[in-house]
C-alpha cells in the first residue's frame, strides 16, 4: 500500500500547487476555507486525479473536500455537547458536479452517550433515494 503524505497548507505548498491544475483548485478551495474561519488546513494527494483538503475551525468542527476533475465532495462533522456525558454529532456528506450543483447527499445525526453511538438518524437527498 502506498503511503500518502499529509502536508500543512502553508505558503510553500501554495506555491508548489501553482504548477498543476488540481493544485490551483486546491488553492481556491483552501482560500474559501480560510474565509469561512477554518484553520489548520492540511492537503494530501489521493489516487489518480484526486486531492483532499481538511480543516478545523475554532469550535472544533471539521470540513473535508475531496477534489477531482468530475467535481468535488464535501464532508462536515459538527459535534454539539449537551451535557458532560451526551452530545449530538451531525455528519453531512454531499457530492457536487463541476458546475457546483449538488448531485447527492446524506445527513447523519448521531446521539452520543459517553462517546458511544446511542442512536442514528439518516436522511438522504438527490440521486438514488
Secondary structure by P-SEA (a helix, b strand, c coil): cbbbbbbcccaaaaaaacccaaaaaaaaaaaaaaaacccbbbbbbccccbbbbbbccccbbbbbbbbccccbbbbbbbbbbccccbbbbbbbbbbbccccccccbbbbbbbbccccccbbbbbbccccc
